[in-house]
């Protein structure tokens, strides 16, 4: 990767302009995100490393796995009004247009079926090279 390419990548992924917001979101994670993080952290998902509150362009993803190009979003109550639904669709399309796969779960999914959510995530993770 050339030096100029790195600068472009740095602006797309984990842009320093939103570093403070990412840090704040990590410190104030809702219970559903905390529960999912407990099963994703420390490469527990078939050896894949997940990052929490990771930014892609101007968007901050709840969880992101760079090796699988997989984004995971956990939707709480604030995501279920007409305005939020439209914004989420625009956001998801922009992220998918960058070649990132997108999985979306609700707080209820996490609290009632964490094991099932984790199994679904595992199905979207390719085997890592030996």
Phi and psi in radians as a Rosetta constraint file:
Dihedral C 1 N 2 CA 2 C 2 CIRCULARHARMONIC -1.359 0.35
Dihedral N 2 CA 2 C 2 N 3 CIRCULARHARMONIC 2.801 0.35
Dihedral C 2 N 3 CA 3 C 3 CIRCULARHARMONIC -0.966 0.35
Dihedral N 3 CA 3 C 3 N 4 CIRCULARHARMONIC -0.757 0.35
Dihedral C 3 N 4 CA 4 C 4 CIRCULARHARMONIC -1.130 0.35
Dihedral N 4 CA 4 C 4 N 5 CIRCULARHARMONIC -0.633 0.35
Dihedral C 4 N 5 CA 5 C 5 CIRCULARHARMONIC -1.102 0.35
Dihedral N 5 CA 5 C 5 N 6 CIRCULARHARMONIC -0.695 0.35
Dihedral C 5 N 6 CA 6 C 6 CIRCULARHARMONIC -1.068 0.35
Dihedral N 6 CA 6 C 6 N 7 CIRCULARHARMONIC -0.733 0.35
Dihedral C 6 N 7 CA 7 C 7 CIRCULARHARMONIC -1.098 0.35
Dihedral N 7 CA 7 C 7 N 8 CIRCULARHARMONIC -0.670 0.35
Dihedral C 7 N 8 CA 8 C 8 CIRCULARHARMONIC -1.138 0.35
Dihedral N 8 CA 8 C 8 N 9 CIRCULARHARMONIC -0.797 0.35
Dihedral C 8 N 9 CA 9 C 9 CIRCULARHARMONIC -1.080 0.35
Dihedral N 9 CA 9 C 9 N 10 CIRCULARHARMONIC -0.695 0.35
Dihedral C 9 N 10 CA 10 C 10 CIRCULARHARMONIC -1.100 0.35
Dihedral N 10 CA 10 C 10 N 11 CIRCULARHARMONIC -0.560 0.35
Dihedral C 10 N 11 CA 11 C 11 CIRCULARHARMONIC -1.353 0.35
Dihedral N 11 CA 11 C 11 N 12 CIRCULARHARMONIC -0.502 0.35
Dihedral C 11 N 12 CA 12 C 12 CIRCULARHARMONIC -1.410 0.35
Dihedral N 12 CA 12 C 12 N 13 CIRCULARHARMONIC -0.797 0.35
Dihedral C 12 N 13 CA 13 C 13 CIRCULARHARMONIC -1.869 0.35
Dihedral N 13 CA 13 C 13 N 14 CIRCULARHARMONIC 2.240 0.35
Dihedral C 13 N 14 CA 14 C 14 CIRCULARHARMONIC 0.891 0.35
Dihedral N 14 CA 14 C 14 N 15 CIRCULARHARMONIC 0.897 0.35
Dihedral C 14 N 15 CA 15 C 15 CIRCULARHARMONIC -0.991 0.35
Dihedral N 15 CA 15 C 15 N 16 CIRCULARHARMONIC 2.274 0.35
Dihedral C 15 N 16 CA 16 C 16 CIRCULARHARMONIC -1.080 0.35
Dihedral N 16 CA 16 C 16 N 17 CIRCULARHARMONIC -0.373 0.35
Dihedral C 16 N 17 CA 17 C 17 CIRCULARHARMONIC -1.113 0.35
Dihedral N 17 CA 17 C 17 N 18 CIRCULARHARMONIC -0.438 0.35
Dihedral C 17 N 18 CA 18 C 18 CIRCULARHARMONIC -1.964 0.35
Dihedral N 18 CA 18 C 18 N 19 CIRCULARHARMONIC 0.291 0.35
Dihedral C 18 N 19 CA 19 C 19 CIRCULARHARMONIC -1.042 0.35
Dihedral N 19 CA 19 C 19 N 20 CIRCULARHARMONIC -0.770 0.35
Dihedral C 19 N 20 CA 20 C 20 CIRCULARHARMONIC -1.092 0.35
Dihedral N 20 CA 20 C 20 N 21 CIRCULARHARMONIC -0.722 0.35
Dihedral C 20 N 21 CA 21 C 21 CIRCULARHARMONIC -1.146 0.35
Dihedral N 21 CA 21 C 21 N 22 CIRCULARHARMONIC -0.729 0.35
Dihedral C 21 N 22 CA 22 C 22 CIRCULARHARMONIC -1.054 0.35
Dihedral N 22 CA 22 C 22 N 23 CIRCULARHARMONIC -0.781 0.35
Dihedral C 22 N 23 CA 23 C 23 CIRCULARHARMONIC -1.071 0.35
Dihedral N 23 CA 23 C 23 N 24 CIRCULARHARMONIC -0.776 0.35
Dihedral C 23 N 24 CA 24 C 24 CIRCULARHARMONIC -1.080 0.35
Dihedral N 24 CA 24 C 24 N 25 CIRCULARHARMONIC -0.752 0.35
Dihedral C 24 N 25 CA 25 C 25 CIRCULARHARMONIC -1.117 0.35
Dihedral N 25 CA 25 C 25 N 26 CIRCULARHARMONIC -0.642 0.35
Dihedral C 25 N 26 CA 26 C 26 CIRCULARHARMONIC -1.128 0.35
Dihedral N 26 CA 26 C 26 N 27 CIRCULARHARMONIC -0.630 0.35
Dihedral C 26 N 27 CA 27 C 27 CIRCULARHARMONIC -1.307 0.35
Dihedral N 27 CA 27 C 27 N 28 CIRCULARHARMONIC -0.357 0.35
Dihedral C 27 N 28 CA 28 C 28 CIRCULARHARMONIC -2.105 0.35
Dihedral N 28 CA 28 C 28 N 29 CIRCULARHARMONIC 0.699 0.35
Dihedral C 28 N 29 CA 29 C 29 CIRCULARHARMONIC -1.166 0.35
Dihedral N 29 CA 29 C 29 N 30 CIRCULARHARMONIC 2.342 0.35
Dihedral C 29 N 30 CA 30 C 30 CIRCULARHARMONIC -1.140 0.35
Dihedral N 30 CA 30 C 30 N 31 CIRCULARHARMONIC 2.761 0.35
Dihedral C 30 N 31 CA 31 C 31 CIRCULARHARMONIC -0.936 0.35
Dihedral N 31 CA 31 C 31 N 32 CIRCULARHARMONIC -0.665 0.35
Dihedral C 31 N 32 CA 32 C 32 CIRCULARHARMONIC -1.120 0.35
Dihedral N 32 CA 32 C 32 N 33 CIRCULARHARMONIC -0.709 0.35
Dihedral C 32 N 33 CA 33 C 33 CIRCULARHARMONIC -1.172 0.35
Dihedral N 33 CA 33 C 33 N 34 CIRCULARHARMONIC -0.696 0.35
Dihedral C 33 N 34 CA 34 C 34 CIRCULARHARMONIC -1.054 0.35
Dihedral N 34 CA 34 C 34 N 35 CIRCULARHARMONIC -0.782 0.35
Dihedral C 34 N 35 CA 35 C 35 CIRCULARHARMONIC -1.080 0.35
Dihedral N 35 CA 35 C 35 N 36 CIRCULARHARMONIC -0.798 0.35
Dihedral C 35 N 36 CA 36 C 36 CIRCULARHARMONIC -1.170 0.35
Dihedral N 36 CA 36 C 36 N 37 CIRCULARHARMONIC -0.681 0.35
Dihedral C 36 N 37 CA 37 C 37 CIRCULARHARMONIC -1.039 0.35
Dihedral N 37 CA 37 C 37 N 38 CIRCULARHARMONIC -0.600 0.35
Dihedral C 37 N 38 CA 38 C 38 CIRCULARHARMONIC -1.082 0.35
Dihedral N 38 CA 38 C 38 N 39 CIRCULARHARMONIC -0.488 0.35
Dihedral C 38 N 39 CA 39 C 39 CIRCULARHARMONIC -1.713 0.35
Dihedral N 39 CA 39 C 39 N 40 CIRCULARHARMONIC -0.227 0.35
Dihedral C 39 N 40 CA 40 C 40 CIRCULARHARMONIC -1.676 0.35
Dihedral N 40 CA 40 C 40 N 41 CIRCULARHARMONIC -0.518 0.35
Dihedral C 40 N 41 CA 41 C 41 CIRCULARHARMONIC -1.180 0.35
Dihedral N 41 CA 41 C 41 N 42 CIRCULARHARMONIC 2.854 0.35
Dihedral C 41 N 42 CA 42 C 42 CIRCULARHARMONIC 0.991 0.35
Dihedral N 42 CA 42 C 42 N 43 CIRCULARHARMONIC 0.627 0.35
Dihedral C 42 N 43 CA 43 C 43 CIRCULARHARMONIC 1.007 0.35
Dihedral N 43 CA 43 C 43 N 44 CIRCULARHARMONIC 0.577 0.35
Dihedral C 43 N 44 CA 44 C 44 CIRCULARHARMONIC -1.298 0.35
Dihedral N 44 CA 44 C 44 N 45 CIRCULARHARMONIC -0.223 0.35
Dihedral C 44 N 45 CA 45 C 45 CIRCULARHARMONIC -1.653 0.35
Dihedral N 45 CA 45 C 45 N 46 CIRCULARHARMONIC 1.350 0.35
Dihedral C 45 N 46 CA 46 C 46 CIRCULARHARMONIC 0.933 0.35
Dihedral N 46 CA 46 C 46 N 47 CIRCULARHARMONIC 0.600 0.35
Dihedral C 46 N 47 CA 47 C 47 CIRCULARHARMONIC 1.487 0.35
Dihedral N 47 CA 47 C 47 N 48 CIRCULARHARMONIC -0.032 0.35
Dihedral C 47 N 48 CA 48 C 48 CIRCULARHARMONIC -1.411 0.35
Dihedral N 48 CA 48 C 48 N 49 CIRCULARHARMONIC 2.396 0.35
Dihedral C 48 N 49 CA 49 C 49 CIRCULARHARMONIC -1.571 0.35
Dihedral N 49 CA 49 C 49 N 50 CIRCULARHARMONIC 2.221 0.35
Dihedral C 49 N 50 CA 50 C 50 CIRCULARHARMONIC -1.861 0.35
Dihedral N 50 CA 50 C 50 N 51 CIRCULARHARMONIC 2.590 0.35
Dihedral C 50 N 51 CA 51 C 51 CIRCULARHARMONIC -2.050 0.35
Dihedral N 51 CA 51 C 51 N 52 CIRCULARHARMONIC 2.527 0.35
Dihedral C 51 N 52 CA 52 C 52 CIRCULARHARMONIC -1.864 0.35
Dihedral N 52 CA 52 C 52 N 53 CIRCULARHARMONIC 2.580 0.35
Dihedral C 52 N 53 CA 53 C 53 CIRCULARHARMONIC 0.883 0.35
Dihedral N 53 CA 53 C 53 N 54 CIRCULARHARMONIC 1.034 0.35
Dihedral C 53 N 54 CA 54 C 54 CIRCULARHARMONIC -1.792 0.35
Dihedral N 54 CA 54 C 54 N 55 CIRCULARHARMONIC 2.343 0.35
Dihedral C 54 N 55 CA 55 C 55 CIRCULARHARMONIC -1.714 0.35
Dihedral N 55 CA 55 C 55 N 56 CIRCULARHARMONIC 2.465 0.35
Dihedral C 55 N 56 CA 56 C 56 CIRCULARHARMONIC -2.252 0.35
Dihedral N 56 CA 56 C 56 N 57 CIRCULARHARMONIC 2.001 0.35
Dihedral C 56 N 57 CA 57 C 57 CIRCULARHARMONIC 0.920 0.35
Dihedral N 57 CA 57 C 57 N 58 CIRCULARHARMONIC -2.248 0.35
Dihedral C 57 N 58 CA 58 C 58 CIRCULARHARMONIC -1.556 0.35
Dihedral N 58 CA 58 C 58 N 59 CIRCULARHARMONIC 0.009 0.35
Dihedral C 58 N 59 CA 59 C 59 CIRCULARHARMONIC -1.689 0.35
Dihedral N 59 CA 59 C 59 N 60 CIRCULARHARMONIC 2.506 0.35
Dihedral C 59 N 60 CA 60 C 60 CIRCULARHARMONIC -1.933 0.35
Dihedral N 60 CA 60 C 60 N 61 CIRCULARHARMONIC 2.095 0.35
Dihedral C 60 N 61 CA 61 C 61 CIRCULARHARMONIC -1.560 0.35
Dihedral N 61 CA 61 C 61 N 62 CIRCULARHARMONIC 2.532 0.35
Dihedral C 61 N 62 CA 62 C 62 CIRCULARHARMONIC -1.086 0.35
Dihedral N 62 CA 62 C 62 N 63 CIRCULARHARMONIC -0.840 0.35
Dihedral C 62 N 63 CA 63 C 63 CIRCULARHARMONIC -2.483 0.35
Dihedral N 63 CA 63 C 63 N 64 CIRCULARHARMONIC 2.560 0.35
Dihedral C 63 N 64 CA 64 C 64 CIRCULARHARMONIC -2.544 0.35
Dihedral N 64 CA 64 C 64 N 65 CIRCULARHARMONIC 2.358 0.35
Dihedral C 64 N 65 CA 65 C 65 CIRCULARHARMONIC -1.966 0.35
Dihedral N 65 CA 65 C 65 N 66 CIRCULARHARMONIC 1.804 0.35
Dihedral C 65 N 66 CA 66 C 66 CIRCULARHARMONIC -1.056 0.35
Dihedral N 66 CA 66 C 66 N 67 CIRCULARHARMONIC -0.671 0.35
Dihedral C 66 N 67 CA 67 C 67 CIRCULARHARMONIC -1.164 0.35
Dihedral N 67 CA 67 C 67 N 68 CIRCULARHARMONIC -0.487 0.35
Dihedral C 67 N 68 CA 68 C 68 CIRCULARHARMONIC -1.835 0.35
Dihedral N 68 CA 68 C 68 N 69 CIRCULARHARMONIC -0.081 0.35
Dihedral C 68 N 69 CA 69 C 69 CIRCULARHARMONIC 0.872 0.35
Dihedral N 69 CA 69 C 69 N 70 CIRCULARHARMONIC 0.947 0.35
Dihedral C 69 N 70 CA 70 C 70 CIRCULARHARMONIC -2.153 0.35
Dihedral N 70 CA 70 C 70 N 71 CIRCULARHARMONIC 2.156 0.35
Dihedral C 70 N 71 CA 71 C 71 CIRCULARHARMONIC -1.815 0.35
Dihedral N 71 CA 71 C 71 N 72 CIRCULARHARMONIC 2.474 0.35
Dihedral C 71 N 72 CA 72 C 72 CIRCULARHARMONIC -2.241 0.35
Dihedral N 72 CA 72 C 72 N 73 CIRCULARHARMONIC 2.236 0.35
Dihedral C 72 N 73 CA 73 C 73 CIRCULARHARMONIC -2.081 0.35
Dihedral N 73 CA 73 C 73 N 74 CIRCULARHARMONIC 2.424 0.35
Dihedral C 73 N 74 CA 74 C 74 CIRCULARHARMONIC -1.959 0.35
Dihedral N 74 CA 74 C 74 N 75 CIRCULARHARMONIC 2.061 0.35
Dihedral C 74 N 75 CA 75 C 75 CIRCULARHARMONIC -1.693 0.35
Dihedral N 75 CA 75 C 75 N 76 CIRCULARHARMONIC 2.132 0.35
Dihedral C 75 N 76 CA 76 C 76 CIRCULARHARMONIC -1.658 0.35
Dihedral N 76 CA 76 C 76 N 77 CIRCULARHARMONIC -2.976 0.35
Dihedral C 76 N 77 CA 77 C 77 CIRCULARHARMONIC -0.989 0.35
Dihedral N 77 CA 77 C 77 N 78 CIRCULARHARMONIC -0.558 0.35
Dihedral C 77 N 78 CA 78 C 78 CIRCULARHARMONIC -1.173 0.35
Dihedral N 78 CA 78 C 78 N 79 CIRCULARHARMONIC -0.190 0.35
Dihedral C 78 N 79 CA 79 C 79 CIRCULARHARMONIC -1.598 0.35
Dihedral N 79 CA 79 C 79 N 80 CIRCULARHARMONIC 0.011 0.35
Dihedral C 79 N 80 CA 80 C 80 CIRCULARHARMONIC -1.930 0.35
Dihedral N 80 CA 80 C 80 N 81 CIRCULARHARMONIC 0.564 0.35
Dihedral C 80 N 81 CA 81 C 81 CIRCULARHARMONIC -2.016 0.35
Dihedral N 81 CA 81 C 81 N 82 CIRCULARHARMONIC 2.854 0.35
Dihedral C 81 N 82 CA 82 C 82 CIRCULARHARMONIC -0.990 0.35
Dihedral N 82 CA 82 C 82 N 83 CIRCULARHARMONIC -0.746 0.35
Dihedral C 82 N 83 CA 83 C 83 CIRCULARHARMONIC -1.120 0.35
Dihedral N 83 CA 83 C 83 N 84 CIRCULARHARMONIC -0.797 0.35
Dihedral C 83 N 84 CA 84 C 84 CIRCULARHARMONIC -1.159 0.35
Dihedral N 84 CA 84 C 84 N 85 CIRCULARHARMONIC -0.675 0.35
Dihedral C 84 N 85 CA 85 C 85 CIRCULARHARMONIC -1.079 0.35
Dihedral N 85 CA 85 C 85 N 86 CIRCULARHARMONIC -0.765 0.35
Dihedral C 85 N 86 CA 86 C 86 CIRCULARHARMONIC -1.109 0.35
Dihedral N 86 CA 86 C 86 N 87 CIRCULARHARMONIC -0.797 0.35
Dihedral C 86 N 87 CA 87 C 87 CIRCULARHARMONIC -1.090 0.35
Dihedral N 87 CA 87 C 87 N 88 CIRCULARHARMONIC -0.718 0.35
Dihedral C 87 N 88 CA 88 C 88 CIRCULARHARMONIC -1.107 0.35
Dihedral N 88 CA 88 C 88 N 89 CIRCULARHARMONIC -0.662 0.35
Dihedral C 88 N 89 CA 89 C 89 CIRCULARHARMONIC -1.141 0.35
Dihedral N 89 CA 89 C 89 N 90 CIRCULARHARMONIC -0.753 0.35
Dihedral C 89 N 90 CA 90 C 90 CIRCULARHARMONIC -1.102 0.35
Dihedral N 90 CA 90 C 90 N 91 CIRCULARHARMONIC -0.806 0.35
Dihedral C 90 N 91 CA 91 C 91 CIRCULARHARMONIC -1.071 0.35
Dihedral N 91 CA 91 C 91 N 92 CIRCULARHARMONIC -0.840 0.35
Dihedral C 91 N 92 CA 92 C 92 CIRCULARHARMONIC -1.086 0.35
Dihedral N 92 CA 92 C 92 N 93 CIRCULARHARMONIC -0.751 0.35
Dihedral C 92 N 93 CA 93 C 93 CIRCULARHARMONIC -1.085 0.35
Dihedral N 93 CA 93 C 93 N 94 CIRCULARHARMONIC -0.749 0.35
Dihedral C 93 N 94 CA 94 C 94 CIRCULARHARMONIC -1.053 0.35
Dihedral N 94 CA 94 C 94 N 95 CIRCULARHARMONIC -0.713 0.35
Dihedral C 94 N 95 CA 95 C 95 CIRCULARHARMONIC -1.241 0.35
Dihedral N 95 CA 95 C 95 N 96 CIRCULARHARMONIC -0.762 0.35
Dihedral C 95 N 96 CA 96 C 96 CIRCULARHARMONIC -1.129 0.35
Dihedral N 96 CA 96 C 96 N 97 CIRCULARHARMONIC -0.570 0.35
Dihedral C 96 N 97 CA 97 C 97 CIRCULARHARMONIC -1.118 0.35
Dihedral N 97 CA 97 C 97 N 98 CIRCULARHARMONIC -0.299 0.35
Dihedral C 97 N 98 CA 98 C 98 CIRCULARHARMONIC -1.591 0.35
Dihedral N 98 CA 98 C 98 N 99 CIRCULARHARMONIC 0.138 0.35
Dihedral C 98 N 99 CA 99 C 99 CIRCULARHARMONIC 1.480 0.35
Dihedral N 99 CA 99 C 99 N 100 CIRCULARHARMONIC 0.319 0.35
Dihedral C 99 N 100 CA 100 C 100 CIRCULARHARMONIC -1.783 0.35
Dihedral N 100 CA 100 C 100 N 101 CIRCULARHARMONIC 2.212 0.35
Dihedral C 100 N 101 CA 101 C 101 CIRCULARHARMONIC -1.317 0.35
Dihedral N 101 CA 101 C 101 N 102 CIRCULARHARMONIC 2.595 0.35
Dihedral C 101 N 102 CA 102 C 102 CIRCULARHARMONIC -2.266 0.35
Dihedral N 102 CA 102 C 102 N 103 CIRCULARHARMONIC 2.149 0.35
Dihedral C 102 N 103 CA 103 C 103 CIRCULARHARMONIC -2.007 0.35
Dihedral N 103 CA 103 C 103 N 104 CIRCULARHARMONIC 2.429 0.35
Dihedral C 103 N 104 CA 104 C 104 CIRCULARHARMONIC -2.231 0.35
Dihedral N 104 CA 104 C 104 N 105 CIRCULARHARMONIC 2.289 0.35
Dihedral C 104 N 105 CA 105 C 105 CIRCULARHARMONIC -2.261 0.35
Dihedral N 105 CA 105 C 105 N 106 CIRCULARHARMONIC 2.833 0.35
Dihedral C 105 N 106 CA 106 C 106 CIRCULARHARMONIC -1.785 0.35
Dihedral N 106 CA 106 C 106 N 107 CIRCULARHARMONIC 2.863 0.35
Dihedral C 106 N 107 CA 107 C 107 CIRCULARHARMONIC -0.962 0.35
Dihedral N 107 CA 107 C 107 N 108 CIRCULARHARMONIC -0.732 0.35
Dihedral C 107 N 108 CA 108 C 108 CIRCULARHARMONIC -1.040 0.35
Dihedral N 108 CA 108 C 108 N 109 CIRCULARHARMONIC -0.764 0.35
Dihedral C 108 N 109 CA 109 C 109 CIRCULARHARMONIC -0.959 0.35
Dihedral N 109 CA 109 C 109 N 110 CIRCULARHARMONIC -0.801 0.35
Dihedral C 109 N 110 CA 110 C 110 CIRCULARHARMONIC -1.155 0.35
Dihedral N 110 CA 110 C 110 N 111 CIRCULARHARMONIC -0.849 0.35
Dihedral C 110 N 111 CA 111 C 111 CIRCULARHARMONIC -1.209 0.35
Dihedral N 111 CA 111 C 111 N 112 CIRCULARHARMONIC -0.582 0.35
Dihedral C 111 N 112 CA 112 C 112 CIRCULARHARMONIC -1.682 0.35
Dihedral N 112 CA 112 C 112 N 113 CIRCULARHARMONIC -0.357 0.35
Dihedral C 112 N 113 CA 113 C 113 CIRCULARHARMONIC -2.658 0.35
Dihedral N 113 CA 113 C 113 N 114 CIRCULARHARMONIC 0.949 0.35
Dihedral C 113 N 114 CA 114 C 114 CIRCULARHARMONIC -1.018 0.35
Dihedral N 114 CA 114 C 114 N 115 CIRCULARHARMONIC -0.708 0.35
Dihedral C 114 N 115 CA 115 C 115 CIRCULARHARMONIC -1.084 0.35
Dihedral N 115 CA 115 C 115 N 116 CIRCULARHARMONIC -0.740 0.35
Dihedral C 115 N 116 CA 116 C 116 CIRCULARHARMONIC -1.152 0.35
Dihedral N 116 CA 116 C 116 N 117 CIRCULARHARMONIC -0.681 0.35
Dihedral C 116 N 117 CA 117 C 117 CIRCULARHARMONIC -1.089 0.35
Dihedral N 117 CA 117 C 117 N 118 CIRCULARHARMONIC -0.809 0.35
Dihedral C 117 N 118 CA 118 C 118 CIRCULARHARMONIC -1.074 0.35
Dihedral N 118 CA 118 C 118 N 119 CIRCULARHARMONIC -0.728 0.35
Dihedral C 118 N 119 CA 119 C 119 CIRCULARHARMONIC -1.081 0.35
Dihedral N 119 CA 119 C 119 N 120 CIRCULARHARMONIC -0.712 0.35
Dihedral C 119 N 120 CA 120 C 120 CIRCULARHARMONIC -1.117 0.35
Dihedral N 120 CA 120 C 120 N 121 CIRCULARHARMONIC -0.719 0.35
Dihedral C 120 N 121 CA 121 C 121 CIRCULARHARMONIC -1.073 0.35
Dihedral N 121 CA 121 C 121 N 122 CIRCULARHARMONIC -0.795 0.35
Dihedral C 121 N 122 CA 122 C 122 CIRCULARHARMONIC -1.018 0.35
Dihedral N 122 CA 122 C 122 N 123 CIRCULARHARMONIC -0.595 0.35
Dihedral C 122 N 123 CA 123 C 123 CIRCULARHARMONIC -1.160 0.35
Dihedral N 123 CA 123 C 123 N 124 CIRCULARHARMONIC -0.338 0.35
Dihedral C 123 N 124 CA 124 C 124 CIRCULARHARMONIC -1.732 0.35
Dihedral N 124 CA 124 C 124 N 125 CIRCULARHARMONIC 0.122 0.35
Dihedral C 124 N 125 CA 125 C 125 CIRCULARHARMONIC -1.877 0.35
Dihedral N 125 CA 125 C 125 N 126 CIRCULARHARMONIC 2.102 0.35
Dihedral C 125 N 126 CA 126 C 126 CIRCULARHARMONIC -1.263 0.35
Dihedral N 126 CA 126 C 126 N 127 CIRCULARHARMONIC 2.765 0.35
Dihedral C 126 N 127 CA 127 C 127 CIRCULARHARMONIC -1.087 0.35
Dihedral N 127 CA 127 C 127 N 128 CIRCULARHARMONIC 2.470 0.35
Dihedral C 127 N 128 CA 128 C 128 CIRCULARHARMONIC -1.426 0.35
Dihedral N 128 CA 128 C 128 N 129 CIRCULARHARMONIC 2.593 0.35
Dihedral C 128 N 129 CA 129 C 129 CIRCULARHARMONIC -1.093 0.35
Dihedral N 129 CA 129 C 129 N 130 CIRCULARHARMONIC 2.574 0.35
